[in-house]
Amino acid sequence: MKRAAAAEERLCLGSHLSVAGGAHRAVEEAIALGLASLQIFTKNASRWVQRAMREDEVAQFRAARARWGEHAVVSHESYLFYLASADGALRKRSRAAFIDELERAEQLGLDAVVTHPGAHMGSGPEKGIDRFAAELRAVFDAVPFVRTRVLIECTAGQGTVLGRSFAELAGILAAVACPARLGVCLDTCHLFAAGYDLRRAAGYEAAMRELEREIGAREVRCWHLNDSRGALGSHLDRHEHIGKGQIGASGFRALLADARFDGIPKILETPKENDMDRVNLRALRRLARPARSASPRR
Ligand SMILES: [Zn+2]
């Protein structure tokens, strides 16, 4: 029993769950699903300005989390990713929204806010990264660091978005130059769509060598586990159920066995209908079990 619990902690599977009815509801669902990590939105994803959180909401969330066992919770920044934009007014609104997000996350005691690095909108990755870094530093100046890191998520590389390679993520981390408050989040679907072939162990190992060279696996503080509807290098950001997409079930085996990511949240962002979280979690747990083929048959 104890060994099973330790294995679950190492695996650290989670999901992005709804906060309808309050953030504590997501924690209650995480408990029901047997999760060891969780991702939420701290606000309505489609609005710039939100009402502040009430103290009783925060208290309810913290109480639910204490019942759960203080597992890692991250939020996903609400796709207002204009921090790298050339449009100054848009950048300013985006900065204010990000400050609000980080304040909420600190208030809830979240471990991290995951964000996409945004798009350079045609002015080139270098200028885009410079703008993003300056804005993120301004966000950091506005919100004192208590607990919540900002994790830059890799992208599928569609259009002019930043973060399509480990080298580009490394460039972003270096430009922000605030390692104590930063990290990265890797999304299997985005990596695959950006051209990293995760279908076989050899492709996974090659990608991880590049990761170690450019960034270091220690900087990976969250994974998003999604299969990919789009082909390798297609730059299509379309999440698919585990094992049902172009990466395929065995593509996840090497990652789940990689001890460098023990205890690092591995969060499903796959479609939720028909109780699919339970199906995807079962698939991942099965793939995480060590192969028994080496033992002789009797
Ligand atoms: Zn993701």
Residues whose N, C-alpha, C, O or C-beta is under 5 A from the ligand:
A	BS01	ZN	D187 H224 E269
